Amino acid sequence: MSLPAIKVISISEAARHQQLYELPPIEVAAIGESNHIYGTLTSKGLQTTADAVTEFFGNPEAIVGCDVGCGDGELIYHLSRLLAGSAWSGFEISAQRVDMCCWHEHVTVWQGDCLKEHYADFNVLHINDLMFDDDLAMQLEAKVAREFSGLLITYRAITAPTLRRISQHLADVPTVSCAFVRRLLTRFPLRLFITHLA
Ligand SMILES: C[S@@+](CC[C@H](N)C(=O)[O-])C[C@H]1O[C@@H](n2cnc3c(N)ncnc32)[C@H](O)[C@@H]1O
């Protein structure tokens, strides 16, 4: 009998979801009131993302992708399965969410702060719904501009001058995001850019 691909978790799905969306007070105090809000793409949004990446790379085996603020890693788990041969990893500021990652056989997830991690080893960056204020978003964009070359998928229009200078806008891809905490379905475009380091 073959083993299931996904490690079975011992807590119930309901409890799991509650833990995913509600962080312990100590983490909220450390991260901030709004930055920890959790959302995720619907299956349609996932497929849209996978299609956009495929169109860009052709061969999925060339993809070395990273989800910046990956939560429990579900998005990269699905992307790695939709894009056979691609390699995905992600990092997440909340230790609780990293601990909840149950997709170990397919993705690598670690605890980290996006303003301190490094981006040079990736050729796809997915930065979605980080809920950053403009100042933090600008800091992240400036860091990406210093370190990253490749396909940048982001929910924001780029504002940092350094990143604007090295980025070429490819397309805005309509998709749907589920922001479970707010109990809302929000429609927004994913913005695709190609960035070239100087
Ligand atoms: C809306 S979720 C997106 C999850 C996943 N990327 C997706 O698209 O389905 C954003 C995640 O970013 C995390 N986050 C916020 N600030 C961060 C930071 N400075 N470094 C790393 N992760 C961060 C939050 O804790 C949250 O889990």
The ligand as an SDF file (V2000), in Angstrom:
LIG
                    3D

 27 29  0  0  0  0  0  0  0  0999 V2000
   -2.0200   36.7680    3.4330 C   0  0  0  0  0  0  0  0  0  0  0  0
   -0.8370   35.5860    3.9490 S   0  0  0  0  0  0  0  0  0  0  0  0
   -0.4020   34.8870    2.3710 C   0  0  0  0  0  0  0  0  0  0  0  0
   -0.1050   33.3970    2.4330 C   0  0  0  0  0  0  0  0  0  0  0  0
    0.3810   32.8430    1.0890 C   0  0  0  0  0  0  0  0  0  0  0  0
    1.5280   33.5930    0.5980 N   0  0  0  0  0  0  0  0  0  0  0  0
   -0.7100   32.8700    0.0520 C   0  0  0  0  0  0  0  0  0  0  0  0
   -0.6500   33.7250   -0.8570 O   0  0  0  0  0  0  0  0  0  0  0  0
   -1.6210   32.0410    0.1400 O   0  0  0  0  0  0  0  0  0  0  0  0
    0.5380   36.6560    4.3200 C   0  0  0  0  0  0  0  0  0  0  0  0
    1.5060   36.0280    5.3120 C   0  0  0  0  0  0  0  0  0  0  0  0
    2.6410   36.8750    5.4030 O   0  0  0  0  0  0  0  0  0  0  0  0
    3.1560   36.7720    6.7280 C   0  0  0  0  0  0  0  0  0  0  0  0
    4.0460   37.8970    7.0170 N   0  0  0  0  0  0  0  0  0  0  0  0
    3.7100   39.1560    7.4270 C   0  0  0  0  0  0  0  0  0  0  0  0
    4.8130   39.8790    7.6060 N   0  0  0  0  0  0  0  0  0  0  0  0
    5.8870   39.0940    7.3000 C   0  0  0  0  0  0  0  0  0  0  0  0
    7.3030   39.2900    7.2970 C   0  0  0  0  0  0  0  0  0  0  0  0
    7.8550   40.4530    7.6720 N   0  0  0  0  0  0  0  0  0  0  0  0
    8.1120   38.2660    6.9000 N   0  0  0  0  0  0  0  0  0  0  0  0
    7.5800   37.0790    6.5560 C   0  0  0  0  0  0  0  0  0  0  0  0
    6.2450   36.8170    6.5630 N   0  0  0  0  0  0  0  0  0  0  0  0
    5.4060   37.8200    6.9160 C   0  0  0  0  0  0  0  0  0  0  0  0
    1.8790   36.7610    7.5790 C   0  0  0  0  0  0  0  0  0  0  0  0
    2.1310   36.2140    8.8610 O   0  0  0  0  0  0  0  0  0  0  0  0
    0.9460   35.8930    6.7150 C   0  0  0  0  0  0  0  0  0  0  0  0
    0.9790   34.5400    7.1020 O   0  0  0  0  0  0  0  0  0  0  0  0
  1  2  1  0
  2  3  1  0
  2 10  1  0
  3  4  1  0
  4  5  1  0
  5  6  1  0
  5  7  1  0
  7  8  2  0
  7  9  1  0
 10 11  1  0
 11 12  1  0
 11 26  1  0
 12 13  1  0
 13 14  1  0
 13 24  1  0
 14 15  1  0
 14 23  1  0
 15 16  2  0
 16 17  1  0
 17 18  1  0
 17 23  2  0
 18 19  1  0
 18 20  2  0
 20 21  1  0
 21 22  2  0
 22 23  1  0
 24 25  1  0
 24 26  1  0
 26 27  1  0
M  CHG  2   2   1   9  -1
M  END
$$$$
